[in-house]
Amino acid sequence: MATSHFFSICAAVVLAMLGMTVSIASADEHDRQIGLLFEGAFEKADIETKVEGAKKTKLAAAYTWRYGVRLFTDQSWQESGMQWEAFAARAGATADELAKSIEPKYIRDHRGVIAYAIVAGESPFHTSAITSPHFVGQFGETLGDRLHVVVIDRQVLYVFPASGGNLTDFGPALVGIYEKTPLPVSLEVFEVTASGYRVIGEIERAPRE
């Protein structure tokens, strides 16, 4: 599949799945959602946690408010009285809910065989779904129980089968999408199983001339 064709399919699918809308959280503090945001390692976050094996990706603590989503600062974390264990439980519940509600868009190759899935969503915590043990179960009958996932930005996951997959074939196209994304995360590749998630490598980018 040509890079340009791959990019066109991905762009069309993502726009359709997102519906070109942005969800606004309730202004009520009691209704605000708490979760983890995937970010590039180059971004600054006061309250964050590391991802196993990652060099260019991290998870930052955040919450929704009336205008979207905010990262916890040291000050807002202290003012909230939040403890990490309580935060992790609420963030985990958010990830579980998202993982159970995902609607993958499967892309097939010229033979009609499923090559990969695009999973797009409006929630700012959408990509944290891969931290949930429920995520893999959504692909058991299609991509298998061991997945390779690329988190190019917070709104979209590219999911490939780890066994016999062809992620490397789509590497250049994924790099192209990454370079056009306004708020990129990284090109690191996650291995996701029912046991957890970790970074196992990175899609290479061609050196700039």
C-alpha positions as CSV (number, residue, x, y, z in Angstrom):
1,M,0.0,0.0,0.0
2,A,1.5,3.3,-1.0
3,T,2.3,5.9,1.7
4,S,0.0,8.5,0.2
5,H,-2.9,6.1,0.1
6,F,-2.3,5.0,3.7
7,F,-2.3,8.6,4.8
8,S,-5.5,9.4,2.9
9,I,-7.3,6.5,4.4
10,C,-6.1,7.3,7.9
11,A,-7.0,11.0,7.6
12,A,-10.5,10.2,6.3
13,V,-11.2,7.6,9.0
14,V,-10.0,9.8,11.8
15,L,-12.0,12.8,10.8
16,A,-15.1,10.7,10.4
17,M,-14.6,9.0,13.8
18,L,-14.0,12.2,15.6
19,G,-16.8,14.0,13.9
20,M,-14.8,17.2,13.8
21,T,-16.1,18.0,17.3
22,V,-14.5,18.7,20.7
23,S,-16.2,17.6,23.9
24,I,-16.4,20.1,26.7
25,A,-16.4,18.9,30.3
26,S,-18.8,19.9,33.0
27,A,-17.9,22.9,35.0
28,D,-18.9,21.1,38.2
29,E,-15.8,20.0,40.0
30,H,-17.5,16.9,41.3
31,D,-18.2,15.8,37.7
32,R,-14.7,16.5,36.3
33,Q,-13.0,13.5,34.8
34,I,-9.5,12.5,36.0
35,G,-7.1,10.5,33.9
36,L,-3.7,10.1,32.3
37,L,-2.5,11.9,29.2
38,F,0.1,10.6,26.9
39,E,2.7,13.2,26.1
40,G,6.0,13.5,24.4
41,A,9.0,13.5,26.7
42,F,9.8,17.0,25.5
43,E,6.7,18.4,27.2
44,K,6.7,19.7,30.8
45,A,4.4,18.1,33.4
46,D,4.7,18.5,37.2
47,I,2.8,15.2,38.0
48,E,3.8,12.4,35.7
49,T,4.7,8.7,35.7
50,K,7.1,6.8,33.5
51,V,6.2,4.2,30.9
52,E,8.3,1.0,30.9
53,G,10.9,1.1,28.2
54,A,9.9,4.5,27.0
55,K,12.4,7.3,26.1
56,K,10.2,9.7,24.3
57,T,6.8,9.1,25.9
58,K,5.3,9.7,29.3
59,L,2.0,9.8,31.1
60,A,0.9,13.0,32.9
61,A,-1.9,13.5,35.5
62,A,-4.7,15.7,34.2
63,Y,-8.3,16.6,34.7
64,T,-11.1,18.0,32.6
65,W,-12.7,21.4,33.2
66,R,-15.1,23.7,31.4
67,Y,-12.7,24.6,28.6
68,G,-11.1,21.1,28.0
69,V,-8.3,19.5,29.9
70,R,-5.6,20.7,32.2
71,L,-2.5,19.1,33.6
72,F,-2.2,19.0,37.4
73,T,0.5,21.4,38.6
74,D,2.3,20.9,41.9
75,Q,0.0,23.6,43.3
76,S,-3.3,22.3,42.0
77,W,-2.3,18.7,43.1
78,Q,-1.6,19.9,46.6
79,E,-4.8,22.0,46.7
80,S,-6.9,19.0,45.6
81,G,-5.5,16.8,48.4
82,M,-5.0,14.1,45.9
83,Q,-2.9,11.1,46.8
84,W,-1.3,9.0,43.9
85,E,-3.1,5.8,44.9
86,A,-6.5,7.6,44.7
87,F,-5.6,9.3,41.5
88,A,-4.4,6.0,39.9
89,A,-7.7,4.3,40.8
90,R,-9.8,7.1,39.2
91,A,-7.5,7.3,36.2
92,G,-7.7,3.5,35.9
93,A,-11.5,3.7,35.9
94,T,-11.4,6.3,33.2
95,A,-9.1,4.1,31.1
96,D,-11.4,1.0,31.6
97,E,-14.5,2.9,30.5
98,L,-12.7,4.2,27.4
99,A,-11.3,0.7,26.6
100,K,-14.7,-0.9,26.8
101,S,-16.3,1.7,24.6
102,I,-13.8,1.9,21.7
103,E,-15.0,1.3,18.2
104,P,-12.1,0.3,16.0
105,K,-12.1,1.0,12.3
106,Y,-10.4,-2.0,10.6
107,I,-8.4,-1.4,7.5
108,R,-8.0,-4.4,5.1
109,D,-5.2,-5.0,2.6
110,H,-5.8,-5.9,-1.1
111,R,-6.6,-9.5,-0.1
112,G,-9.3,-8.4,2.2
113,V,-7.3,-9.4,5.3
114,I,-7.4,-7.0,8.3
115,A,-4.0,-5.2,8.4
116,Y,-4.5,-2.8,11.3
117,A,-7.1,-0.8,13.2
118,I,-7.6,2.9,13.8
119,V,-9.1,3.8,17.1
120,A,-10.1,7.5,17.4
121,G,-12.0,9.2,20.1
122,E,-13.0,12.6,21.4
123,S,-11.9,12.2,25.1
124,P,-8.7,13.9,26.0
125,F,-7.8,10.6,27.8
126,H,-8.7,8.5,24.8
127,T,-5.3,7.0,24.3
128,S,-5.0,6.0,27.9
129,A,-7.3,3.1,27.0
130,I,-4.2,1.0,26.3
131,T,-3.3,1.1,30.0
132,S,-6.5,-0.8,30.7
133,P,-6.5,-4.6,30.8
134,H,-9.8,-4.5,28.9
135,F,-8.2,-2.9,25.8
136,V,-6.6,-6.1,24.4
137,G,-9.9,-8.0,24.7
138,Q,-11.5,-5.8,22.1
139,F,-9.1,-7.2,19.5
140,G,-8.9,-10.9,20.4
141,E,-10.9,-12.1,17.4
142,T,-9.3,-9.7,14.9
143,L,-5.7,-8.7,15.7
144,G,-4.9,-11.2,18.4
145,D,-4.1,-11.0,22.1
146,R,-0.7,-9.3,21.7
147,L,-0.7,-5.9,20.0
148,H,1.7,-3.3,18.7
149,V,0.2,0.2,19.2
150,V,1.5,3.6,18.1
151,V,0.3,6.7,20.0
152,I,0.9,9.4,17.5
153,D,-1.4,11.9,19.3
154,R,-3.9,11.8,22.2
155,Q,-6.9,11.3,19.9
156,V,-5.8,8.4,17.8
157,L,-4.3,4.9,18.2
158,Y,-2.9,2.8,15.4
159,V,-3.2,-0.8,16.4
160,F,-1.4,-3.7,14.6
161,P,-1.1,-7.4,15.3
162,A,2.2,-8.2,17.0
163,S,2.3,-11.8,15.6
164,G,2.9,-11.8,11.8
165,G,2.1,-8.1,11.7
166,N,3.3,-5.6,9.1
167,L,3.8,-2.5,11.2
168,T,7.2,-1.9,9.5
169,D,5.5,-1.7,6.1
170,F,3.5,1.3,7.4
171,G,6.4,3.0,9.2
172,P,7.1,5.8,6.6
173,A,3.4,6.6,6.4
174,L,3.1,6.8,10.2
175,V,6.1,9.1,10.3
176,G,4.3,11.3,7.8
177,I,1.2,11.5,9.9
178,Y,3.3,12.2,13.0
179,E,5.0,15.1,11.3
180,K,1.7,16.7,10.4
181,T,0.0,16.2,13.8
182,P,-0.4,19.5,15.7
183,L,0.1,17.9,19.1
184,P,2.3,14.8,18.6
185,V,3.1,12.3,21.3
186,S,5.8,10.0,19.8
187,L,6.6,7.3,17.3
188,E,7.5,4.8,20.0
189,V,5.8,1.4,19.6
190,F,4.0,-0.1,22.5
191,E,3.5,-3.8,23.1
192,V,0.1,-4.3,24.7
193,T,-1.1,-7.5,26.3
194,A,-3.5,-8.5,29.0
195,S,-0.6,-8.3,31.4
196,G,0.2,-4.7,30.6
197,Y,2.0,-2.3,28.3
198,R,5.5,-1.3,27.5
199,V,7.5,0.4,24.8
200,I,9.6,-2.0,22.7
201,G,11.1,0.3,20.1
202,E,10.5,3.3,17.9
203,I,9.7,3.8,14.3
204,E,12.7,5.3,12.6
205,R,12.5,8.7,10.8
206,A,14.6,9.3,7.8
207,P,17.4,11.8,8.5
208,R,16.7,15.3,7.2
209,E,18.8,16.5,4.3
